[in-house]
Amino acid sequence: MRHLFTLVFNFIFCIICISQINSSQYDVTNIPANLLIDVNQVIRNKEIEFKIIDVDKSQTTSKLAYTLLKRIEDDDKIHLDYSDLKKYDKVEVIVFDKSGKELKKYKKSDFTDIVAFDYSTFFSNARILQLTVSISTYPVTIEINTVFQEKSSFFYPDIYPISQYGQSTQQQVYAYVMPKSFDILYENKNIFTSPKLIEFSENKVYQWTIEPITGFKKESYQPFSLIPAVYISPSKFNVDGVDGSMSSWENFSTFIYNLNEDTRSITPQISSLVEKITENCKNDSSKIEAIYAHVKQTMRYVNISVGVGGFKSHEASYVQKHSFGDCKALTNYTMTLLQGCGINSHWVLIYRGDEEDAVKYGLFPNPKFNHVVLYIPQYETWLECTSNNLPVGYLGIDNMNRQGLLINDNNGYLIKTPNSKTELNTVSLISTIYPTQDLKANVIFEITYEGASHDDIRYYADQLNGKQKEARFVNSIDVAVQEIQDLQYSYTKDEPNAKVKCEFTLAKFASRSGNRIFLPINILNKIDIKVEADSINKDSFYLSEDHVNKVDIYYQIDSSLTNIESLPFTNIYQTTPFLTYQAKVTLEGELIHYQRSCTFRKGIYSSSLFPSYKEIIKIIQKSENSKVVLKVEN
């Protein structure tokens, strides 16, 4: 029966493909003209057959052909990932010229086999097959044919008709083959499509046919991705012998919980360690701080990717013995220590990285998580267990405002990580500048970073050496630094703030014309925003800045050498839905005092407000580039 099904399906699969592309059809003149607009790459054909062979085994057969119209960075690189759970039976790459004539064929042995992770990886079974294709002229078409087996029925391939901006597609077919006892779950994003169901006596096929899609550019201030996708999830699955269900977030949470339940045993050694760590603690808050401090001081983060699809942690006793772990292991270890003193906590799976790339989850369960943090519900406290210097309750900007999945035995749920409020994300500069007649200046500089604004400085303080810190500081201001006398990076251990203090000399601070010196009002922390579009084509635009930027600069003027001829302005105040800007210039004896505060508010705004945004940016640019005029005495 299985052989009969395979023959029947293969016949149908050949029929449902619009046409089997042969080499002559890779001629670029066969690409419809509308698919060449605003693109550098055209997907000529894509055929994916994903087959559930058994509850713990799947096979994927793939053909992908795409034409590169012009040279773009790394377009000659092909990467295929695999692991102990994923093995390739077939790998073939064929290169065709612009007329569709075959130029070269590569096989699996031509690929280089490398580890998938970087220097932080301690050990991993995740690997990459890597190939650099020889391309001498463009356009060129590359066809990639693969067949691989997975020891899992969890990783159903999602459908991405277009994977990036500047790409179009001619035709694509996706087929998901499975026993009748299996079901498929899917959700559309930026596309309206549904599968055709083909049923046999023992199996069924969900088939998607994707019609041609024209390319489009990523617009400035675009509030969200326009890339089309169909997210696919299994109703039930098995990973390395462990059963799970994706019918709901609660069920997936239960799978993760059950998978890791046996990794949190409180051994006599762990019990003794918890007693030692918390012996002087008077309440739960101090116990949390003590345990988190112990983890930060004694544990090292390394990337470990082995076992059950990267879902299962090492045992807490293993982490204690070896003093290292990945995000799962360190979070699990911290959870076990807290459990040892009666404090309940939970894993929360999240996407770590740029907020704009994070998936906004709804009722449809399709996990795109890549990180784990710890949540203590009783005290509404969050811990980033891979960090060695973040304070209790602060997750860092890469983990903020993420929708995550709280892991529990039977009632896991979606939860949002905390966000740092705008007014708490501050950059505050206080500086005294001593201009000289030779257009140089001596500067005393102190800048304080708070909230989400401080993350990089906290990292630099611990990870950069002296020369690296100097280079980073010099690049952060817009004028040439002649000499640095003193430079200090520091942060507050238990609070999300950091400071940079510096004393330095500027090689050329101002310009001179005749007996007048033109002194820039602000070169140390200038707001330099360029409006990236004349207009907005969509109905809304997105601004990502979300902080308060303050400046207090004092210019010490020697009246025996120069007179202040004119100030650029006395007071500017502008407020809009997206930002509030205020700047003042005052005379205080021989001091010129420049004060500026700008509050940026992140959000999605109606396109009708874009002209107002352009206007306020012009006002800010004019203010930030203003000059004080000094007259030199004879």
Sequence and secondary structure as in RCSB ss.txt:
>XXXX:A:sequence
MRHLFTLVFNFIFCIICISQINSSQYDVTNIPANLLIDVNQVIRNKEIEFKIIDVDKSQTTSKLAYTLLKRIEDD
DKIHLDYSDLKKYDKVEVIVFDKSGKELKKYKKSDFTDIVAFDYSTFFSNARILQLTVSISTYPVTIEINTVFQE
KSSFFYPDIYPISQYGQSTQQQVYAYVMPKSFDILYENKNIFTSPKLIEFSENKVYQWTIEPITGFKKESYQPFS
LIPAVYISPSKFNVDGVDGSMSSWENFSTFIYNLNEDTRSITPQISSLVEKITENCKNDSSKIEAIYAHVKQTMR
YVNISVGVGGFKSHEASYVQKHSFGDCKALTNYTMTLLQGCGINSHWVLIYRGDEEDAVKYGLFPNPKFNHVVLY
IPQYETWLECTSNNLPVGYLGIDNMNRQGLLINDNNGYLIKTPNSKTELNTVSLISTIYPTQDLKANVIFEITYE
GASHDDIRYYADQLNGKQKEARFVNSIDVAVQEIQDLQYSYTKDEPNAKVKCEFTLAKFASRSGNRIFLPINILN
KIDIKVEADSINKDSFYLSEDHVNKVDIYYQIDSSLTNIESLPFTNIYQTTPFLTYQAKVTLEGELIHYQRSCTF
RKGIYSSSLFPSYKEIIKIIQKSENSKVVLKVEN
>XXXX:A:secstr
 HHHHHHHHHHHHHHHSS    GGGG GGGS GGGSTT SEEEEEEEEEEEEEETTEEEEEEEEEEEE S  TTT
TEEEEEEBTTEEEEEEEEEEE TTS EEEEEEGGGSEEEESS TTEEEES EEEEEE    SSSEEEEEEEEEEE
SBS     B S  STTEEES EEEEEEEETT  EEEEEES     EEEE SSEEEEEEEE  B      TT  S 
   EEEEEESEEEETTEEEE SSHHHHHHHHHHHHGGG    HHHHHHHHHHTTT  SHHHHHHHHHHHHHHH E
E EEE SSTT     HHHHHHHSEE HHHHHHHHHHHHHHTT   EEEEE  S GGGS    SS      EEEEE
EGGGTEEE TT SS  TT   GGGTT EEEE  SS  EEEE     GGGSEEEEEEEEEE TTS EEEEEEEEEE
GGGGHHHHHHHHH  HHHHHHHHHHTSSS EEEEEEEEEEE TTSSEEEEEEEEEES   EEETTEEEEES  SS
        SS SSSEEEE    EEEEEEEEE  TTTEEEEE S SEEEEE SSEEEEEEEEEETTEEEEEEEEEE
  EEEEGGGHHHHHHHHHHHHHHHT EEEEEE  
